Amino acid sequence: MDTQTVIRIENLIKKYKGFKLEIPSLDIPEGFATALIGENGAGKSTLINILAGIRLDYKGDITYFDGEGEDKEIRENIGYTGPGNYFMPYWTIGAVAKASELLFDRFHRERFEMLCQELGVNKAGKSISKLSDGMKMKTMLAAVFARDTRMLILDEPASPLDPLMRDKLCAMIREYLEEGNGERSVFFSTHNIADMENVTDYAVILEHGKVVEQGFVEDLKEKYILVKGELEEADKVKDILWGFQKNSYGYEGLCMAEDLDKLAGMDIATETPSLSQISVAVMKQYTGLQV
């Protein structure tokens, strides 16, 4: 698929004691929702913070929107949400709106108030510090979706939300993309792969600070095949399958499509895997973790 790039990363390195984020090259496609997937400590938040401009202590080159626009215009075109003290703890919902109006030229207070109502943010008199994590996230989402932007960078937006709000978030992301006519993009990290799969177009899997897999979800579902078989043949396939696991009923794991002929003659059933199954199998493959 021929696509434009909304963010291009080249030779990115960020070192901590005992950890290094190292990405030689990564293109985030324009016009799609891209999920950044990885276990705790894989480097997801570090990468998100670098792309959002929160961390500047890194080496490498990052190009936004094909190099169009000055820094101020780039900041105006990117909306960010993240965990922690995103807003000042003593701010109220009204203060959030007022600050957003001062910080961003294309913030729409009327839209913010409408989104707060839709998301059930009705704690107008309370300070941010007294809100639950879920309510804080809904306030952040209302603020960022109330702006006219070309890209959203969201760090674990679904994590503090209940299942109903995760579904609402997916609908908001899809609507945001559709209204952009191919010129809006979303890049988000997630632990809730299954909950966010229906809004994910492109996936980037990060493990130990390195990109170990990436691609459009439909392409990944052709690259990997879910294989199930009888327990007596498990030992014959365990070194071929990714994410191999067995129980009293049999075994299952992912086989790369190009390796399927290695299972010829075996009594197997094949299925199209979910993004969650692909992600878990890939992460297991690169950590050596067996469950």
GISUL-V856709 format. One record per pair of residues at least 6 apart in sequence whose ideal C-beta (glycine too) atoms are under 8 Angstrom apart, sorted by the first residue. I is the first residue (numbers start at 1). J is the second residue. Records with the same first field share a line. If there is no record, write none. Layout:
I: J  J
This chain:
1: 216  219
3: 29  30  31  32
4: 29  30  31  66
5: 27  28  29  30  66
6: 28  29  30  31  64  65  150  151  185  187
7: 27  28  51  62  63  64  151  187
8: 26  27  28  61  62  63
9: 23  25  26  27  28  60  61  62
10: 24  25  60  61  62  63
11: 23  24  25  59  60  61
12: 21  22  23  24  26  47  50  58  59  60  61  62
13: 20  21  22  23  58  59  60
14: 20  21  46  50  55  57  58  59
15: 21
16: 46
19: 41  43  209
20: 209
21: 43  46  47  58  209
22: 209  210
23: 47  60  210  211
26: 204  211  214
28: 34  185  187  202  204
29: 185  201  202  216
30: 182  183  185
31: 177  180  182  183  184  185
32: 177  185  186  201  202  216
33: 173  174  177  185  186  188  199  200  201  202
34: 185  186  187  188  200  201  202  203  204
35: 188  189  190  193  196  200  202  203  204  275
36: 44  47  48  187  188  189  190  204  206
37: 44  189  190  193  203  204  205  206  279  283
38: 44  189  205  206  207  283
39: 207  283  287
42: 206  207  208  209
43: 206  208  209
44: 155  156  189  206
45: 82  83  155  156  189
46: 55  209
47: 206
48: 82  153  155  187  189
49: 55  82  155
50: 58  62
51: 62  153  187
52: 78  80  82  153  155
53: 75  78
54: 80  82
64: 74  77  78  151
65: 74  77  150  151
69: 77
76: 104  105  106  149
77: 149  150  151
78: 149  150  151  152  153
79: 144  145  147  149  151  152  153
80: 144  152  153  154  155
81: 137  140  141  144  152  153  154  155  157
82: 140  154  155  156
83: 155  156  159  160
86: 136  140
87: 96  99  128  136  139  140
88: 95  128
89: 127  128  129
90: 127  128  129
91: 99  127  128
92: 124  125  126  127  128
93: 116  121  123  124  126  139
94: 124
96: 112  128  139  143
97: 109  112  113  143
100: 107  109  112  143  146  147
101: 107  109
104: 147
106: 147  148  149
107: 143  146  147
108: 146  147  148
109: 146
111: 145  146
112: 142  143  146
115: 121  141  142  145  146
116: 122  138  139  142
118: 168
119: 138  141  142  165  168
120: 138
121: 135  138  139  142
123: 130  131  135
128: 136  139
131: 139
132: 160
133: 160
134: 160  161  162  165
136: 160
137: 157  159  160  161
138: 161  165
141: 157  169  172
144: 152  154
145: 152  172  176
149: 184
150: 180  183  184  185
151: 184  185  186  187
152: 173  176  184  185  186  187  188
153: 187  188
154: 186  187  188  189
155: 188  189
156: 188  189  190  191
157: 169  188  190
158: 166  169  190  191  192  195  196
159: 190  191  192
161: 169
163: 195
166: 192  195  196
167: 195
170: 195  196  198  199
173: 186  188  199
174: 199
176: 184  186
177: 184  185  186
188: 196
190: 196
193: 275  276  279  280
194: 274  276
197: 217  274  275  276
200: 217  275
201: 216  217
202: 214  215  216  217
203: 213  214  215  216  217  220  275  278  279
204: 211  213  214
205: 211  212  213  214  279  282  283
206: 212
207: 282  283  286  287
208: 286  287
212: 282  283  285  286
213: 220  278  282
215: 223
217: 275
220: 275  278
221: 272  273  275  278
222: 257
223: 256  257
224: 242  254  255  256  257  273  278  281
225: 254  255  256  257  260  270  271  272  273
226: 252  253  254  270  271  272  273  277
227: 237  241  252  253  254  255  260  263  268  269  270
228: 250  251  252  268  269  270  271
229: 237  250  251  252  266  267  268  269
230: 250  251  267
231: 246  248  249  250  251
233: 251  266  267
234: 246  250  251
236: 266
237: 244  251  253  263  266
238: 244  246  251  253
240: 255  259  262  263
241: 251  252  253  254  255
242: 253  254  255  256  281  282  284  285
243: 253  254  277  280  281  282  284  285
244: 251  252  253  290
245: 251  252  253  291
246: 252
253: 281
254: 273  277  278  281
255: 262  263
260: 270
273: 281
283: 289
284: 290  291
